[in-house]
């Protein structure tokens, strides 16, 4: 309730007191309640932009949960730590946590969906697009189909960008889903620009929706798509001309120099 009414200072104090009580207990009957406490404690510190302050606590609780075979606590804490690292774009540390941790098989579907989404973000940042796409598709399957619309929108946005980076074009039906249509509209325009190899249109989409792409954590990945757009454009030009110089290609595409066209 304190979070819903944006009373962040009071929420922080309340969460801190709750964590002090939870960490002092060692009762298995409290494990599920404790996992909820970890989630909201992390959420409060995220909203106050102080996530780095609780990283040590989260690691300590993860070690304790692992020793106690508290599977739901382990799952929540791993996800909280991954979100913590990704909040600061610490992809190497997030990847190291994944490699050194074992996500519990019997964790809830909601926690699995979150974990697979974070894993997809990590793999995409490390250029492992095939693995990233696989994890994102799995996250969508694990997520609730009638609820958690915001989560499914977030995952689908990243999945579209990764699919484009793989050189594939997402199916049009994805953009027609009633719950996703509005949220995916900028990504539909992006897909059209990539499919047509229209560099000018690609630049316009970036300019118009740049702030939203940054908010979606997809902007850096979308910048990588420029090469794909140019390749598609050059391929189209190649089908239309039997001979054409790199200088003429650069002029047609609006590239800075003929060397750019020749390199690609």
C-alpha positions in Angstrom: 0.0 0.0 0.0 2.9 2.4 0.8 4.4 1.7 -2.6 1.0 2.2 -4.4 0.7 5.6 -2.8 4.3 6.5 -3.6 5.3 6.9 0.1 8.8 5.7 -0.6 10.4 7.0 2.6 7.9 5.2 4.8 8.0 2.1 2.6 11.8 2.0 3.0 11.6 2.1 6.8 8.8 -0.5 6.9 10.7 -2.8 4.5 13.9 -2.4 6.6 12.1 -3.4 9.8 10.5 -6.3 8.1 13.8 -7.6 6.8 15.3 -7.3 10.3 12.6 -9.5 11.6 12.8 -12.0 8.8 16.6 -12.4 8.9 16.3 -13.1 12.6 14.0 -16.1 12.1 14.8 -19.6 11.0 11.5 -21.2 10.4 10.5 -23.1 7.3 6.9 -22.0 7.6 8.1 -18.4 6.9 10.0 -19.2 3.7 7.2 -18.1 1.3 6.6 -14.9 3.3 10.3 -14.2 3.4 10.5 -14.5 -0.4 7.8 -11.9 -0.8 9.7 -9.7 1.6 12.9 -10.0 -0.5 11.0 -9.0 -3.6 9.4 -5.9 -2.1 12.6 -4.9 -0.3 14.4 -4.9 -3.6 11.5 -3.0 -5.3 11.6 -0.2 -2.7 15.3 0.3 -3.2 14.9 0.2 -6.9 12.3 3.0 -6.8 14.6 5.1 -4.6 17.5 4.3 -6.9 19.6 2.7 -4.2 19.7 -0.9 -5.4 23.5 -1.1 -5.1 23.1 -0.7 -1.3 21.3 -4.0 -0.8 23.4 -6.2 -3.1 25.5 -7.5 -0.2 22.3 -8.4 1.8 20.8 -10.2 -1.2 23.9 -12.3 -1.7 24.0 -13.2 2.0 20.3 -14.2 2.0 20.9 -16.3 -1.1 23.7 -18.2 0.6 21.4 -18.8 3.6 18.4 -19.8 1.4 20.6 -22.3 -0.5 21.8 -23.9 2.7 18.2 -24.2 4.0 16.9 -25.6 0.7 14.5 -22.7 0.5 13.8 -23.0 -3.2 11.3 -20.2 -3.6 13.6 -17.9 -1.6 16.6 -18.9 -3.9 14.6 -18.2 -7.0 13.4 -14.8 -5.8 16.9 -13.7 -4.6 18.6 -14.8 -7.8 16.1 -12.8 -9.8 16.5 -9.8 -7.5 20.2 -9.9 -7.9 20.0 -10.3 -11.7 17.6 -7.3 -11.8 20.1 -5.4 -9.5 23.0 -6.0 -11.9 21.0 -5.3 -15.1 19.7 -2.0 -13.5 23.3 -0.8 -13.6 24.2 -2.6 -16.9 26.6 -4.9 -15.1 26.2 -7.7 -17.7 29.4 -9.5 -16.9 28.5 -9.8 -13.2 25.0 -10.9 -14.0 26.4 -13.6 -16.3 28.8 -14.7 -13.6 26.0 -15.1 -11.1 24.0 -17.2 -13.6 27.1 -19.5 -14.2 27.7 -19.9 -10.4 24.1 -20.4 -9.4 21.6 -23.2 -9.9 18.1 -21.9 -10.4 15.7 -24.3 -8.6 13.7 -26.5 -10.9 10.7 -26.4 -8.6 10.5 -22.6 -8.5 7.1 -21.1 -9.5 6.3 -20.4 -13.1 6.4 -16.6 -12.4 9.9 -16.8 -11.1 11.0 -19.0 -14.0 9.5 -16.4 -16.4 11.5 -13.6 -14.8 14.7 -15.6 -14.7 14.4 -16.6 -18.4 13.7 -12.9 -19.4 16.8 -11.7 -17.5 18.8 -14.6 -19.1 17.6 -13.4 -22.5 18.7 -9.9 -21.8 22.2 -11.1 -20.8 22.6 -13.3 -23.8 21.5 -10.6 -26.2 24.0 -8.1 -24.7 26.7 -10.7 -25.3 25.7 -11.2 -28.9 24.4 -14.7 -28.3 21.2 -14.0 -30.2 20.0 -17.6 -30.8 20.2 -18.4 -27.0 18.6 -15.1 -26.2 15.7 -15.7 -28.5 15.2 -19.3 -27.1 15.1 -18.0 -23.5 12.7 -15.2 -24.3 10.3 -17.6 -26.1 10.4 -19.8 -23.0 9.7 -16.8 -20.7 6.6 -16.0 -22.7 5.4 -19.6 -22.4 6.0 -19.6 -18.6 4.3 -16.2 -18.1 0.6 -16.0 -17.2 -1.4 -15.8 -20.4 -4.3 -13.8 -19.0 -2.5 -11.6 -16.6 1.0 -9.9 -16.3 0.3 -8.0 -19.6 3.1 -5.6 -18.8 5.6 -8.4 -18.4 4.6 -10.1 -21.7 4.9 -6.7 -23.5 8.4 -6.2 -22.1 9.5 -9.7 -23.1 7.9 -9.5 -26.6 9.6 -6.2 -27.4 13.0 -7.7 -26.7 12.2 -10.9 -28.5 11.3 -8.8 -31.7 14.6 -7.0 -31.6 16.6 -10.2 -31.1 14.7 -11.9 -33.9 15.6 -9.0 -36.2 19.2 -9.2 -35.2 19.1 -12.9 -36.2 18.1 -11.8 -39.7 14.5 -12.9 -39.3 11.3 -11.0 -39.6 8.7 -11.4 -36.8 5.3 -12.7 -37.8 2.7 -10.0 -38.4 0.3 -11.8 -36.0 2.5 -10.8 -33.1 1.7 -7.2 -33.6 -2.0 -7.8 -34.0 -2.6 -9.2 -30.5 -5.1 -6.9 -28.7 -3.1 -6.6 -25.5 0.1 -6.0 -27.2 -0.9 -3.9 -30.3 -0.4 -0.4 -28.9 2.8 -1.2 -26.9 4.4 -2.9 -30.0 3.5 -0.1 -32.5 7.0 1.4 -32.5 8.5 -2.1 -33.0 6.2 -2.7 -35.9 7.6 0.4 -37.6 11.1 -0.7 -36.7 10.4 -4.1 -38.3 9.1 -2.5 -41.5 12.2 -0.3 -41.8 14.5 -3.3 -41.4 12.5 -5.5 -43.7 12.5 -2.9 -46.5 16.2 -1.9 -45.9 15.1 1.7 -45.6 17.9 3.5 -43.8 16.1 6.8 -43.8 13.0 5.3 -42.2 15.2 3.5 -39.7 16.7 6.8 -38.6 13.2 8.3 -38.3 12.0 5.5 -36.1 15.1 5.9 -33.8 14.5 9.6 -33.6 10.8 9.3 -32.9 10.9 6.5 -30.4 14.4 6.7 -29.0 13.2 7.6 -25.4 10.8 4.6 -25.4 13.5 2.2 -26.7 15.8 3.4 -23.9 13.1 2.9 -21.3 12.5 -0.6 -22.8 16.2 -1.4 -22.5 16.3 -2.2 -26.2 18.0 1.0 -27.6 21.6 -0.3 -27.7 20.5 -3.5 -29.4 18.4 -1.6 -31.9 21.5 0.5 -32.9 23.1 -2.8 -33.9 20.3 -3.3 -36.5 21.7 -0.5 -38.7 24.1 -3.0 -40.3 21.2 -5.3 -41.1 19.2 -2.4 -42.7 22.2 -1.5 -44.9 22.8 -5.1 -45.9 19.1 -5.5 -46.9 19.3 -2.2 -48.9 22.5 -3.3 -50.7 20.9 -6.7 -51.5 17.9 -4.9 -53.1 20.3 -2.6 -55.1 22.2 -5.6 -56.2 19.1 -7.2 -57.7 18.3 -4.0 -59.6 21.8 -3.2 -61.1 24.2 -5.5 -62.9 27.0 -3.0 -62.1 27.1 -0.2 -59.6 30.0 1.4 -57.8 30.3 1.7 -53.9 30.2 5.5 -54.4 26.8 5.3 -56.0 25.6 2.8 -53.4 26.7 5.2 -50.6 24.8 8.1 -52.3 21.6 6.1 -52.7 21.7 4.9 -49.1 22.9 8.2 -47.6 26.0 6.7 -46.1 28.9 8.9 -45.0 31.4 7.4 -47.5 31.8 4.8 -50.2 34.2 3.0 -47.9 31.2 2.3 -45.6 29.3 0.6 -48.4 32.4 -1.3 -49.6 33.1 -2.6 -46.1 29.5 -3.8 -45.6 
